[in-house]
Structure formats: C-alpha cells, structure tokens
Amino acid sequence: MSQTATKSLPLPLSRRAFIGTTALSAMAITSAQKAYPAEPPAKLELTEGGGFSYEVTRSDAEWRDILTEDSYHVLRQGATELPKSSPLWQETRAGMYHCKGCDLDAFDAAWKVPLDKGWVFFTHSQTNAVLTGIDGPVPQYGNAMSSEGAFFEVHCRRCGSHLGHLLTVERQQVHCINGAALNFIPSAA
C-alpha cells in the first residue's frame, strides 16, 4: 500500500479573526517603517456596534450636503465608479491626493502607477492614512455578486470613507482608488 501525501488546507478565518490578524500585521508593518516619520494616528476606539469611532464624523444629511451624488455613493455607500469616469485617472502632475470626505493627505502623486484601466492606482498610501477591510465581489472588476471572491477594501482612517480596493493588476499590488473619492492638489511650481 503506497502512502500519499495529504495537503492540509488552512481553516477559514472568521471575520473577527481576520481583522485581528490584519490589525496585528499592520502594526508590525508600521513599526518596521521607521524611515518614514509620521504623526501617529488618533486613537481609534471600538464602538458598541463593533465599528470605529473616527476623528471626522457627520450625519447622513451633512455628508449629502458636502459631497456630489457620485462621491456620496463611493465614499459613504462603498460603490465603485465606472472606469474612466473621473479625470483623475489620467492626472500626471506632481501633487497630493486627499480624501474627499475629510481632506486627509492620502496618496502622493509620486506613487501613482499609470495603468490604462480607468481608475487611479498607487503603489502605497501615505503613512497612517488608510485602513483596510473585507469587501465582497465587485461586478465592475468582472466578478459577479454570486462569486465567492473578496477584495481588500481601502478606507480613510480619519473619516472611514470608502476609497477603493487593494488589487493585483498586471502583477503589481496596487491601491485601486476611485477618483470620486479624491481631491487632487497640484504641487506649487
């Protein structure tokens, strides 16, 4: 009788275990990035419902007053804009991209990756600018809602607004960010 090697599959993580593991990983990565001095983020506290208490909070009516309809759907409802619907995907000037919900410096134009996909791509964010979570399949990326795939969702750490996703595109791990979620401020010449 021949022996066959069995490959044990990892057990699926619960959402709570995944978020805890992700938080520990993020802390380890942040502590390893001492070459980038940054102001520490404000303390995030868990609320009774298990969410975070963010520095910038607004009522739904206040969000609707300050955001366009498209930006509201992206930032507050987690929508994904249509490809090439924002002019920021073709922006090439030096400058800083800010969260449209709270004006936090989120992405430097020096880290922008020019990909002809129709969204704004960056190799990484500013230190302590974003949080990640788990998002279900995104139809605009070619995934049906019935598929079992999931994405890492990128949120602003100051106001909790949905910015986009972490994806692998053309063999690069990138932040795929909705232009409707950003304000671009060009550098002074």
C-alpha positions as CSV (number, residue, x, y, z in Angstrom):
1,M,0.0,0.0,0.0
2,S,1.5,3.3,-1.0
3,Q,1.4,6.4,1.1
4,T,0.2,9.6,-0.4
5,A,0.9,12.9,1.0
6,T,-2.1,14.9,2.1
7,K,-2.1,18.6,2.0
8,S,-3.9,20.2,4.8
9,L,-5.9,23.2,3.9
10,P,-6.0,26.2,6.2
11,L,-9.1,26.7,8.2
12,P,-11.2,29.6,7.1
13,L,-10.8,32.6,9.3
14,S,-13.8,34.3,10.9
15,R,-14.2,38.0,10.1
16,R,-13.1,38.9,13.7
17,A,-10.0,36.7,13.5
18,F,-9.1,38.1,10.1
19,I,-9.5,41.7,11.2
20,G,-7.4,41.0,14.3
21,T,-4.7,39.3,12.3
22,T,-4.8,42.2,9.8
23,A,-4.5,44.8,12.6
24,L,-1.5,43.0,14.1
25,S,0.1,42.8,10.7
26,A,-0.5,46.5,10.1
27,M,1.1,47.4,13.4
28,A,4.1,45.2,12.6
29,I,4.5,46.8,9.2
30,T,4.0,50.3,10.6
31,S,6.6,49.7,13.3
32,A,9.0,48.4,10.6
33,Q,8.7,51.6,8.6
34,K,10.6,53.9,10.9
35,A,12.3,55.6,8.0
36,Y,9.1,57.5,7.4
37,P,8.5,59.6,10.4
38,A,4.8,60.5,10.7
39,E,2.4,61.7,13.3
40,P,0.7,58.8,15.0
41,P,-3.0,58.4,14.1
42,A,-5.6,59.4,16.6
43,K,-6.7,56.6,18.8
44,L,-9.4,54.6,17.1
45,E,-11.9,53.2,19.6
46,L,-14.4,50.4,19.0
47,T,-18.0,51.4,19.4
48,E,-20.7,49.3,20.9
49,G,-21.7,48.1,17.4
50,G,-18.1,46.9,16.8
51,G,-17.2,49.8,14.4
52,F,-14.7,52.5,14.9
53,S,-15.2,56.0,16.3
54,Y,-13.5,58.2,13.7
55,E,-12.0,61.7,14.1
56,V,-14.3,63.1,11.5
57,T,-18.0,62.2,11.8
58,R,-21.0,63.7,10.1
59,S,-24.7,62.9,9.9
60,D,-26.0,61.4,6.6
61,A,-27.6,64.8,5.8
62,E,-24.2,66.5,6.3
63,W,-22.4,64.0,4.0
64,R,-25.0,64.6,1.3
65,D,-24.6,68.3,1.6
66,I,-20.8,68.3,1.1
67,L,-20.5,65.5,-1.5
68,T,-21.7,65.1,-5.1
69,E,-24.1,62.2,-5.7
70,D,-21.3,60.1,-7.2
71,S,-18.9,60.9,-4.4
72,Y,-21.5,60.1,-1.8
73,H,-22.2,56.7,-3.4
74,V,-18.5,55.8,-3.4
75,L,-17.4,57.3,-0.1
76,R,-20.4,56.5,2.1
77,Q,-22.1,53.5,0.4
78,G,-19.0,51.7,-0.9
79,A,-19.8,51.9,-4.6
80,T,-17.2,51.7,-7.3
81,E,-17.2,54.4,-10.1
82,L,-17.4,53.4,-13.7
83,P,-13.9,53.1,-15.3
84,K,-12.6,56.3,-16.9
85,S,-15.4,58.3,-15.3
86,S,-13.1,60.5,-13.3
87,P,-10.4,62.7,-14.9
88,L,-8.0,61.9,-12.1
89,W,-7.1,58.5,-13.6
90,Q,-5.2,60.5,-16.3
91,E,-3.7,63.1,-14.0
92,T,0.1,63.3,-14.4
93,R,1.1,66.4,-12.4
94,A,3.0,66.2,-9.1
95,G,0.9,66.8,-6.1
96,M,-1.2,65.2,-3.3
97,Y,-4.4,63.3,-3.4
98,H,-6.7,64.0,-0.4
99,C,-9.7,62.1,0.9
100,K,-12.8,64.0,-0.4
101,G,-14.6,63.2,2.8
102,C,-12.2,64.9,5.3
103,D,-9.2,66.3,3.3
104,L,-6.7,63.9,4.8
105,D,-3.5,63.6,2.7
106,A,-3.9,60.0,1.4
107,F,-1.7,59.4,-1.7
108,D,1.3,61.2,-3.1
109,A,1.3,61.6,-7.0
110,A,4.9,60.3,-6.9
111,W,3.4,56.9,-6.0
112,K,0.9,56.9,-8.8
113,V,1.0,54.0,-11.3
114,P,-0.1,54.7,-14.9
115,L,-2.4,51.8,-15.8
116,D,-4.9,52.1,-18.6
117,K,-7.8,50.6,-16.6
118,G,-9.8,53.7,-15.8
119,W,-9.1,54.2,-12.1
120,V,-6.4,55.9,-10.1
121,F,-3.6,53.4,-9.0
122,F,-0.9,53.9,-6.3
123,T,1.9,51.7,-5.1
124,H,1.1,52.7,-1.5
125,S,-0.6,55.3,0.6
126,Q,0.7,58.0,3.0
127,T,1.7,56.5,6.3
128,N,-1.3,56.1,8.7
129,A,-3.7,57.3,6.0
130,V,-5.8,54.2,5.3
131,L,-7.4,51.3,6.9
132,T,-8.4,48.1,5.2
133,G,-11.4,45.8,5.5
134,I,-13.0,42.9,3.6
135,D,-15.4,43.6,0.7
136,G,-17.4,41.2,-1.4
137,P,-17.1,40.7,-5.2
138,V,-17.1,43.9,-7.3
139,P,-19.1,43.5,-10.6
140,Q,-17.1,46.4,-12.2
141,Y,-14.0,44.3,-11.8
142,G,-15.5,41.3,-13.6
143,N,-16.8,39.5,-10.5
144,A,-20.4,38.5,-10.2
145,M,-22.1,39.1,-6.9
146,S,-22.7,35.4,-6.7
147,S,-19.0,34.5,-6.9
148,E,-17.1,33.8,-3.8
149,G,-14.2,36.2,-4.3
150,A,-13.5,39.0,-1.9
151,F,-11.3,42.1,-2.0
152,F,-9.4,44.2,0.5
153,E,-11.3,47.4,0.7
154,V,-9.4,50.7,1.4
155,H,-10.9,53.2,3.8
156,C,-9.8,56.6,5.0
157,R,-8.6,56.2,8.6
158,R,-9.8,59.6,9.6
159,C,-13.4,59.6,8.4
160,G,-14.0,55.9,7.5
161,S,-14.9,56.7,3.9
162,H,-14.6,54.0,1.2
163,L,-11.8,55.0,-1.2
164,G,-11.2,51.8,-3.3
165,H,-9.5,48.4,-3.1
166,L,-6.1,46.7,-2.9
167,L,-5.7,44.7,-6.0
168,T,-3.1,42.8,-8.1
169,V,-3.1,44.4,-11.5
170,E,-0.5,43.4,-14.2
171,R,1.4,41.6,-11.5
172,Q,1.6,44.6,-9.2
173,Q,-0.1,45.0,-5.8
174,V,-1.7,48.4,-6.0
175,H,-4.3,50.6,-4.4
176,C,-7.1,51.0,-6.9
177,I,-8.8,54.2,-5.9
178,N,-12.0,55.8,-7.1
179,G,-11.4,59.3,-8.5
180,A,-14.8,60.3,-7.0
181,A,-13.2,59.7,-3.5
182,L,-10.3,62.1,-4.0
183,N,-9.4,65.7,-4.4
184,F,-6.1,66.5,-6.2
185,I,-4.0,69.4,-5.1
186,P,-1.1,70.0,-7.6
187,S,2.3,71.0,-6.2
188,A,3.3,74.6,-6.4
189,A,5.7,75.1,-9.3
